[in-house]
């Protein structure tokens, strides 16, 4: 079994389903860095729904 690592992009107020094209507005420095990291390697990104959309600095548990 192989393990892959993906940059994580927490999303506010949107859930993205497979095979759908949606606009993503990325503004937080960490989010921009995750997107840039994905574009440099293999263009794969792990999208997660943020539990609290008001949280400007979510961590792994948020």
N, C-alpha and C positions, 0 to 999 in steps of 0.2 A: 504494500500500500504506500502511495506517495502522498506527501502533504504539500499543499500550496498555501502561500501567504498572499493576502489581498489587502490593499489599502481600504480602510473603512470610511464610508461617507454617511453620517447620520442625517436623516431627512426630517424636516418639520412639515407637518400638515399634509403629507402626501405619502401614499403607498404605491410602489411601482411593481407591477406584475410582469412576469416573463413575457417576452415577445411583444412588448408594448413600447412605443416611443413617446416619451414625455419630456417637456423642457425642465431642466433642473437649474435653479438659480443658486449659484454657489458664491458665498461672500466671506465666510469665516476663514481666517488664515489656515487653520488646520484642514478645513474642507478643500481649499484651493490646493494645498500641499498634497492631499490624498489624490485629488484629480490629476495633478501634474505627475505624481509618481506612477499612476496607472497608465497615463499616456506615454511615459518613457519606456515602459517595459512591455506589457502585453495587452494593454487597454482593458484589463479586467478590474472591476471595482465591486466591493461588497457594500450594497446599500442596505441600511437599517432604518426602521422607523424610530424616531426619538420619542421616548415616553412623555417628556415634558417639553413641548415646543418653546416655552419661554426660557429654557436653560440655554444660555449662550456658550457654555463650555462643557458639553456633555462628556462623561467618561464612560468606561466600559459598562458600568452599572446603571447609567442613566439612559 
